[in-house]
Amino acid sequence: MADTTGLIELPEIEAQKQEKVFKLWKPKRVVFNAETLELPYGKQLLQRIDDLRLKIDISKNNRVTGLKGKTEKETYQIAKSTMAIVVAPPSAFRLRPIPPSADWQFHLAEGCPAHCQYCYLAGSLSGPPAIRVFANLPDILENVKNYIDPTRFTTFEASCYTDPLSLEHLTGGLAQTISFFGGLGNVQLRFVTKFDAVDSLLPLDHNGNTRARISLNASSVARKLESGTPNIASRIKALRKLALPKAEGGGGYPVGVVLAPIMPIPNWKEEYTDLLNQLETSINFSCDLTFELITHRFTPGSKDILLKWYPNTTLEMDESLRIVKKNKFGGTKYVYPKEMMKELKEFFYQEISRRFPKADILYWT
């Protein structure tokens, strides 16, 4: 059991939380492909959505239409307010590696209701950015078993193409996934979220097989570039809930902090110091904690899409301030210069190690 001696009240963080209660996302329209209604989980989703009295359309031809607007901005707005219940295609069952995050990635859904102006999904998913939830989730989970290596610990990432907690109040899919992994051996489910509605996850029998990670950033980055998400104080509170042992009313999860995307904004040392101070105040007990450190980068394709989605963004995407990095497939991305990367890395490794000497920093990228 984790050592919770010396726990203190967090009045400042609590006060920030009370300033603005975050409202969970509700799509204006939910489209069910007809074939999904033949599946047990599809029927569960229909019942959940109907109970919430959301607008439901049934697509008899199993196509999600009506997403195109007259302008790029209108298309974006329509798509981001639409949730489609679909069947994952056969390609979803051919899992791909996702280093350094995990051995394999699989998907509960695609798309996210948040409005992050650096969105990692820009350029990764084709078409308008509607949220697609997979009604054949039980089959997707069973397929995971085919990728477990019996000779070693195997990890699976569930949040490459979505933020699963952002949809949990609508789908219940993350809870089912956590419970499924809780019954497996020598594996770990990994998910990351910018959302704070973790209460439904706390009682689950995860058996330590899920690492729940919260995405954090400097407050000014979250405020200016992460619209549609809870504030940083609320996310830190959620992380605390997940990490506390069940005997103390928490979830008892192995937890993680994903600092992303790290940016050398004005006064970046002061801002990130403040973030780490908040985190140190909240996670002031022994727990299984990791850090993942991801600097901002962009590709020519993602920049083009993001500027269409957010034409007035203040996000820095100036190629002249970056250096080019090629991947093994010949793709181009723009990252910070080596000296800046070195300064950032040294700062975060030093400050994290000082505050959380028992935590593992899994990688820097």
C-alpha positions as CSV (number, residue, x, y, z in Angstrom):
1,M,0.0,0.0,0.0
2,A,1.2,3.5,-0.8
3,D,2.5,5.7,2.1
4,T,0.0,8.4,2.6
5,T,1.4,9.9,5.7
6,G,1.7,13.7,5.7
7,L,-1.1,14.2,3.3
8,I,-2.2,17.9,3.3
9,E,-5.2,19.9,2.2
10,L,-4.9,21.6,-1.1
11,P,-7.0,24.8,-0.7
12,E,-5.4,26.7,-3.6
13,I,-6.0,23.9,-6.1
14,E,-9.5,23.3,-4.8
15,A,-10.3,27.0,-5.1
16,Q,-9.1,27.0,-8.7
17,K,-11.3,23.9,-9.4
18,Q,-14.4,25.7,-8.0
19,E,-13.9,28.7,-10.1
20,K,-15.1,26.9,-13.2
21,V,-16.9,23.5,-13.2
22,F,-16.0,21.8,-16.4
23,K,-19.0,20.6,-18.4
24,L,-18.6,17.2,-20.1
25,W,-18.9,17.2,-23.8
26,K,-22.3,16.4,-25.4
27,P,-22.4,16.0,-29.2
28,K,-25.2,17.8,-31.0
29,R,-25.7,14.7,-33.2
30,V,-25.0,11.0,-32.7
31,V,-25.0,8.9,-35.9
32,F,-25.4,5.1,-35.5
33,N,-24.4,3.0,-38.5
34,A,-27.2,0.4,-38.9
35,E,-24.8,-2.5,-38.5
36,T,-23.7,-1.3,-35.1
37,L,-27.2,-1.9,-33.7
38,E,-26.7,-5.6,-34.3
39,L,-23.8,-5.7,-31.8
40,P,-24.2,-6.0,-28.0
41,Y,-21.9,-3.1,-27.3
42,G,-23.7,-1.1,-30.0
43,K,-27.0,-1.7,-28.3
44,Q,-25.4,-0.6,-25.0
45,L,-24.3,2.6,-26.6
46,L,-27.7,3.3,-28.1
47,Q,-29.3,2.9,-24.7
48,R,-26.7,5.2,-23.0
49,I,-27.1,7.9,-25.7
50,D,-30.9,7.6,-25.6
51,D,-30.9,8.0,-21.8
52,L,-28.9,11.2,-22.2
53,R,-31.7,12.4,-24.7
54,L,-29.2,13.3,-27.4
55,K,-30.2,13.6,-31.0
56,I,-29.8,10.2,-32.7
57,D,-29.7,9.4,-36.4
58,I,-29.5,6.0,-37.9
59,S,-27.5,5.6,-41.1
60,K,-29.0,2.7,-43.0
61,N,-26.2,2.7,-45.6
62,N,-23.5,2.6,-42.9
63,R,-22.0,5.9,-44.0
64,V,-21.5,9.0,-41.8
65,T,-22.7,11.9,-43.9
66,G,-23.7,15.5,-43.3
67,L,-20.2,16.6,-42.0
68,K,-19.4,19.0,-44.8
69,G,-20.0,22.7,-44.4
70,K,-19.8,25.6,-46.8
71,T,-16.4,26.6,-45.4
72,E,-13.5,24.9,-43.7
73,K,-14.4,26.4,-40.4
74,E,-18.0,25.3,-40.7
75,T,-17.0,21.7,-41.6
76,Y,-14.7,21.7,-38.5
77,Q,-17.5,22.9,-36.3
78,I,-20.0,20.3,-37.6
79,A,-17.6,17.5,-37.3
80,K,-16.4,18.4,-33.8
81,S,-20.0,18.3,-32.6
82,T,-20.8,14.9,-34.2
83,M,-20.2,11.5,-32.7
84,A,-20.5,8.5,-35.0
85,I,-20.9,4.9,-33.8
86,V,-19.2,2.7,-36.4
87,V,-17.6,-0.7,-36.8
88,A,-13.8,-0.7,-36.7
89,P,-12.4,-1.9,-40.1
90,P,-10.3,-5.0,-40.5
91,S,-7.2,-2.9,-40.4
92,A,-7.9,-2.0,-36.8
93,F,-7.1,-5.6,-35.9
94,R,-3.6,-5.5,-37.3
95,L,-1.9,-3.7,-34.4
96,R,1.1,-1.5,-35.0
97,P,4.0,-0.7,-32.7
98,I,4.0,2.7,-31.1
99,P,7.5,3.4,-29.6
100,P,8.4,4.9,-27.2
101,S,4.9,4.9,-25.6
102,A,4.1,1.2,-25.8
103,D,4.7,-2.0,-27.6
104,W,1.4,-1.9,-29.5
105,Q,-1.4,0.6,-30.1
106,F,-5.1,-0.2,-30.4
107,H,-8.1,2.1,-30.6
108,L,-11.4,2.4,-28.8
109,A,-12.3,5.4,-30.9
110,E,-10.9,8.0,-33.3
111,G,-11.1,11.7,-32.7
112,C,-11.4,14.0,-29.7
113,P,-13.9,16.7,-28.6
114,A,-11.2,19.0,-27.3
115,H,-9.9,21.9,-29.4
116,C,-6.1,21.9,-28.9
117,Q,-4.5,24.2,-31.4
118,Y,-1.5,21.9,-31.7
119,C,-3.7,18.8,-32.2
120,Y,-1.6,15.7,-32.8
121,L,-4.4,14.1,-34.8
122,A,-4.2,16.8,-37.5
123,G,-2.8,15.0,-40.5
124,S,-3.1,11.6,-38.8
125,L,-6.8,11.0,-39.5
126,S,-8.4,11.6,-42.8
127,G,-11.6,13.6,-43.4
128,P,-13.5,16.0,-41.2
129,P,-12.6,15.5,-37.5
130,A,-15.8,13.8,-36.3
131,I,-15.5,11.5,-33.3
132,R,-15.9,7.8,-34.2
133,V,-16.6,5.2,-31.5
134,F,-16.1,1.6,-32.3
135,A,-19.1,-0.6,-31.6
136,N,-17.1,-3.8,-32.0
137,L,-15.0,-3.0,-28.9
138,P,-15.3,-6.5,-27.4
139,D,-13.7,-8.0,-30.6
140,I,-11.0,-5.4,-30.5
141,L,-10.2,-6.3,-26.9
142,E,-10.1,-10.0,-27.6
143,N,-7.7,-9.3,-30.5
144,V,-5.3,-7.8,-28.1
145,K,-4.6,-11.2,-26.7
146,N,-3.0,-12.2,-30.0
147,Y,-0.2,-9.6,-29.4
148,I,0.7,-10.5,-25.8
149,D,4.3,-11.9,-25.7
150,P,4.3,-14.7,-23.1
151,T,8.0,-14.2,-22.5
152,R,7.9,-10.6,-21.4
153,F,5.8,-7.7,-20.1
154,T,3.7,-6.3,-23.0
155,T,2.3,-2.8,-23.1
156,F,-0.7,-1.4,-25.1
157,E,-1.5,2.2,-25.8
158,A,-5.2,3.1,-26.1
159,S,-5.0,6.9,-26.7
160,C,-3.1,7.4,-29.9
161,Y,-6.2,8.6,-31.9
162,T,-8.5,9.7,-29.1
163,D,-8.8,10.8,-25.5
164,P,-10.8,7.9,-24.1
165,L,-11.7,9.6,-20.9
166,S,-13.3,12.5,-22.8
167,L,-15.9,10.1,-24.2
168,E,-16.3,7.9,-21.1
169,H,-19.5,9.4,-19.9
170,L,-21.1,8.7,-23.3
171,T,-19.6,5.2,-24.0
172,G,-18.3,3.5,-20.9
173,G,-15.7,2.0,-23.2
174,L,-12.6,2.9,-21.1
175,A,-14.1,1.2,-18.0
176,Q,-14.7,-2.0,-20.0
177,T,-11.2,-1.9,-21.4
178,I,-9.6,-1.4,-17.9
179,S,-11.6,-4.3,-16.5
180,F,-10.6,-6.5,-19.4
181,F,-6.9,-5.8,-18.9
182,G,-7.4,-6.4,-15.2
183,G,-8.1,-10.0,-16.0
184,L,-4.9,-10.5,-18.1
185,G,-1.4,-11.3,-17.0
186,N,2.0,-9.7,-17.6
187,V,0.5,-6.8,-19.6
188,Q,-0.2,-3.1,-19.1
189,L,-2.9,-0.9,-20.6
190,R,-1.8,2.7,-21.0
191,F,-4.0,5.7,-21.6
192,V,-3.5,9.5,-21.4
193,T,-6.1,12.2,-20.9
194,K,-6.5,15.9,-20.5
195,F,-9.9,15.4,-18.8
196,D,-10.7,15.0,-15.1
197,A,-13.9,12.9,-14.8
198,V,-12.1,10.0,-13.2
199,D,-14.6,9.1,-10.5
200,S,-16.2,6.2,-12.4
201,L,-12.7,4.6,-12.9
202,L,-11.8,4.6,-9.2
203,P,-13.7,1.4,-8.1
204,L,-12.6,-0.7,-11.0
205,D,-10.6,-4.0,-10.5
206,H,-7.6,-3.0,-12.6
207,N,-5.2,-5.2,-10.7
208,G,-2.4,-2.7,-11.4
209,N,-2.6,-3.5,-15.1
210,T,-3.5,0.0,-16.2
211,R,-1.3,3.1,-16.0
212,A,-3.5,6.1,-16.0
213,R,-1.7,9.2,-17.3
214,I,-2.7,12.8,-17.2
215,S,-1.4,15.3,-19.8
216,L,-0.2,18.5,-18.3
217,N,1.4,21.8,-19.5
218,A,2.2,25.3,-18.4
219,S,-1.0,27.1,-17.4
220,S,-0.7,29.7,-20.1
221,V,-0.4,26.9,-22.8
222,A,-3.4,25.1,-21.4
223,R,-5.4,28.4,-21.2
224,K,-4.5,29.6,-24.7
225,L,-4.1,26.4,-26.7
226,E,-6.2,23.7,-25.1
227,S,-9.8,24.9,-25.4
228,G,-12.5,22.4,-24.4
229,T,-10.5,20.8,-21.6
230,P,-10.4,21.1,-17.8
231,N,-7.8,23.5,-16.3
232,I,-4.5,22.3,-15.0
233,A,-5.5,22.3,-11.3
234,S,-8.4,20.1,-12.1
235,R,-6.3,17.6,-14.0
236,I,-3.8,17.5,-11.1
237,K,-6.6,16.8,-8.7
238,A,-7.7,13.9,-11.0
239,L,-4.2,12.5,-11.0
240,R,-4.2,12.6,-7.3
241,K,-7.5,10.7,-7.1
242,L,-6.2,8.0,-9.5
243,A,-2.9,7.6,-7.6
244,L,-4.3,7.4,-4.0
245,P,-4.8,3.9,-2.7
246,K,-8.3,2.5,-2.7
247,A,-8.3,2.5,1.1
248,E,-7.9,6.3,1.0
249,G,-10.8,6.7,-1.5
250,G,-8.6,6.7,-4.6
251,G,-8.1,4.3,-7.6
252,G,-4.8,2.8,-6.6
253,Y,-3.6,3.0,-10.2
254,P,0.0,3.2,-11.4
255,V,0.0,6.8,-12.8
256,G,1.9,9.0,-15.1
257,V,2.4,12.6,-16.2
258,V,2.7,13.3,-19.9
259,L,4.2,16.8,-20.2
260,A,3.3,17.7,-23.7
261,P,3.9,19.6,-25.8
262,I,6.7,21.2,-24.0
263,M,7.4,24.7,-25.5
264,P,10.0,27.4,-24.7
265,I,7.3,30.0,-24.2
266,P,8.3,33.4,-22.7
267,N,9.2,32.8,-19.0
268,W,9.1,29.0,-19.6
269,K,11.3,28.1,-16.7
270,E,9.0,30.1,-14.3
271,E,5.8,28.6,-15.8
272,Y,7.0,25.0,-15.8
273,T,8.5,25.5,-12.3
274,D,5.0,26.6,-11.1
275,L,3.5,23.5,-12.8
276,L,5.9,21.1,-11.1
277,N,5.4,22.9,-7.7
278,Q,1.6,22.3,-8.0
279,L,2.3,18.7,-8.9
280,E,4.7,18.2,-6.0
281,T,2.1,19.7,-3.6
282,S,-0.6,17.3,-4.8
283,I,1.3,14.1,-5.3
284,N,2.9,14.3,-1.8
285,F,2.8,10.6,-1.1
286,S,4.5,7.4,-2.3
287,C,3.0,6.0,-5.6
288,D,4.0,4.4,-8.8
289,L,4.7,7.5,-10.9
290,T,6.3,8.0,-14.3
291,F,7.0,11.0,-16.6
292,E,7.0,11.2,-20.4
293,L,8.4,14.4,-21.9
294,I,7.4,15.4,-25.4
295,T,8.5,18.7,-27.0
296,H,6.4,20.4,-29.6
297,R,6.9,19.5,-33.3
298,F,4.9,19.8,-36.5
299,T,4.9,18.6,-40.1
300,P,4.1,20.6,-43.2
301,G,0.8,18.7,-43.5
302,S,-0.3,19.2,-39.9
303,K,0.6,22.9,-40.0
304,D,-1.6,23.3,-43.1
305,I,-4.6,21.6,-41.4
306,L,-4.1,23.4,-38.1
307,L,-4.1,26.8,-39.7
308,K,-7.4,26.0,-41.4
309,W,-8.9,24.8,-38.2
310,Y,-7.4,27.7,-36.1
311,P,-6.6,30.6,-38.4
312,N,-6.1,32.9,-35.5
313,T,-3.8,30.6,-33.5
314,T,-0.9,32.0,-31.5
315,L,0.9,28.7,-31.7
316,E,4.4,29.1,-33.0
317,M,5.0,27.1,-36.2
318,D,7.8,29.1,-37.8
319,E,10.1,26.8,-39.8
320,S,12.9,29.3,-39.6
321,L,13.0,28.8,-35.8
322,R,13.2,25.0,-36.1
323,I,15.4,22.3,-37.5
324,V,14.3,19.5,-39.8
325,K,14.1,16.0,-38.6
326,K,13.4,13.0,-40.9
327,N,11.8,9.8,-39.9
328,K,12.7,6.4,-41.3
329,F,10.0,6.7,-43.9
330,G,11.3,10.0,-45.3
331,G,8.7,12.2,-43.6
332,T,9.7,15.7,-42.4
333,K,8.9,17.3,-39.1
334,Y,10.1,20.5,-37.5
335,V,11.6,20.4,-34.0
336,Y,13.5,22.8,-31.8
337,P,17.2,23.4,-32.4
338,K,19.6,21.2,-30.5
339,E,20.8,23.8,-28.0
340,M,17.2,24.6,-27.0
341,M,16.4,20.9,-26.8
342,K,19.4,20.4,-24.5
343,E,18.4,23.3,-22.3
344,L,14.8,22.1,-22.0
345,K,15.9,18.5,-21.3
346,E,18.4,19.4,-18.6
347,F,15.8,21.6,-16.9
348,F,13.1,19.0,-16.8
349,Y,15.3,16.1,-15.8
350,Q,16.8,18.1,-13.0
351,E,13.6,19.5,-11.6
352,I,11.6,16.3,-11.9
353,S,14.4,14.2,-10.3
354,R,14.7,16.7,-7.4
355,R,11.0,16.6,-6.6
356,F,10.2,13.0,-7.5
357,P,13.4,11.0,-6.9
358,K,11.5,7.6,-7.1
359,A,9.7,8.4,-10.3
360,D,10.9,7.1,-13.7
361,I,11.3,9.4,-16.6
362,L,10.4,7.0,-19.4
363,Y,11.7,9.1,-22.4
364,W,12.4,12.5,-23.9
365,T,11.4,13.3,-27.4
